[in-house]
């Protein structure tokens, strides 16, 4: 029997709704779910979109004592409005739960705990929410270590010659899943997603996580970044990065420089990052971070980041950068980056330990514009003449040239071999066709790649000799480095 003192104590249900919501705002999504089960009045009081929005935005500031890293940023989640400003109650709850999952990882939980082995590979649960929060620079993401994700990415890329089967690709009888398995995003046309049948969006999204977490660490200075470089050098050898791009679907070196899909370019991007980080000359140059900085790459401005934990969030995220980046206003400006040279290795039929990088390409000024009258016919003629006979069907254009989105007029740049020009075009699907011509020597190289979240990535080689392979490249906007 309850005592008289017990009856005089204030009950939770007797508190005003405003006080209940204020108390709940200091808890987690799971705690509120438990409250829902205790009494319908608590459910009515706390099942509120603004409450879950507050939790998603401020959970990291209420749980500083639980965090294992001293580098957690306690500032407001400034980019969170992308998911939270106009989201409905259900999407807001999902975002709040995603931030709780992130909090558990940064509090010491195994970051790969959600991975489950399957008959055809791995089920990656975190790809339904983690890349979204990283792209929107949630403060907790600064404490994520990229090493576990890098090791998983390499394992996935090397497994079965790169034919990784993600959670959405479990039908082993179909190498090319139909477009019906990839729901469209917004008003994007079906042609925007025609490449989804040839790459694993889970692999691409994991590559984004690897790249972004390294770039986040680069912002925190040499005290954090230098030990990370040592971890990369001691745990991952350069030849592993080389093996990664050799084993991703469609052997680029042996097949020549033909059309590259997003999964191949994701592997190239991570391999090039590894080559840069393990290159002592580049890292010890003393010019700051050798990579772009995420705080200078506002991804939310050119990525249509989809809601977390939705049926299509995995597939749409891997392509959500394309529509805004395939734009003259975005592509025009100053770029820089690196390329690797594999010609000697191919000539002697051996592969070096790691990717051999030449000196940085710098002062690249891309002159980008929308296609005008006569451009389609000229580009079709010029590029059909340069590629191997019978390959003009690979050109991403139809009779009206609707697939060409951006024309790259001759644009200057410089590397260790001298001045060069870049010219070509970018398709609506983010495919890049560029010709690199050296002004003094007259050398001509063909670039094929994709517009990726952190720049333009691909492979280069000759136009003749069956499209022979030369190496890889990765360029990014100079303004992203901050130097």
PEFEN-V664028 format. One line per field, one symbol per residue. ss: DSSP state (a for helix, b for strand, c for the rest). phi: phi as a letter, one per 20 degrees, with the letter a starting at -180 (. if undefined). burial: # if it has 16 or more other ideal C-beta (glycine too) atoms within 10 Angstrom, else .. A space follows every 50 residues. Layout:
ss=???
phi=???
burial=???
This chain:
ss=cccaaaaacccaaaccaaaaaaaaccccaaaaaaaacccaaaaaaaccaa aaaaaaaaaaaacaaacccccccccccaaaaaaaccccaaaaaaaaaaaa aaaaaaccccccccbbbbccbbbbaaaacaaaaaacccaaaaaccaaaaa aaaaaaaaaaaaccccccccccccccccaaaccccccccaaaaaaaaacc aaaaaaaaaaaaaaaaaaaccaaaaaaaaaaaaaaccaaaaaaaaaaccc caaaaccccccaaaaaaaaaaaaaaaaccaaaaccccccccccaaaccaa acccccccccccaaaaaccccaaaaccaaaacbbbbbbbbccaaaaaccc ccccccbcccbbbbbbbbbcccccaaaaaaaaaaaacccccaaacccccc cccbbbbbbbbbbbbccbbbbbbbbbbcccbbbbbbbbcccccbbbbbbb bbccbbbbbbbcccccccbbbbbbbbbaaaccc
phi=.ffffffeffegfeffgffgfffffeddgfffgffgeeaffffffdecff ffffffecgfeecgfeeedfdfeeffffeffgedfdffgfffffffffff ffffffeofgfdfeecfcfdqcedfffebfffffgelfgfffefefffff fffffffefllnefdefeceefecfcffffecgfdmefffffdfeffdbe ffffffgffgfffffffffenffeffgffffffedcegfffffgffefgn ffffenedfdeffffffffffffffffeegfffefndnffdfdffdcfgf fcceffgfldgdffffffdfefgefebgffffpecbrccdcdfffffdlc dffneedegfecledfddbffdfnfffffffffffeefgnefffffbdfe mfeedcddfgceabbfepebcdbrbcefenfdccddcefeemfccddcab fdgdpdcrccaeeelmmfedrdbbcbfgffend
burial=...................##..##.###..#..#......#..##.##. ##########..#...#....##...#.##.###..#...########## ######....#..#.....#####.###################.##### .###.###...########.......#....#..#..#...##.###### ####################...##..##..#...#.#.########### .##..########################..##.....######..#.## .#########.############.####.###..######.#..##.... ...####..##..#.###..#...##..##..#..##.......###... #.######..#.###....#################........###### #############...#.##########.##..
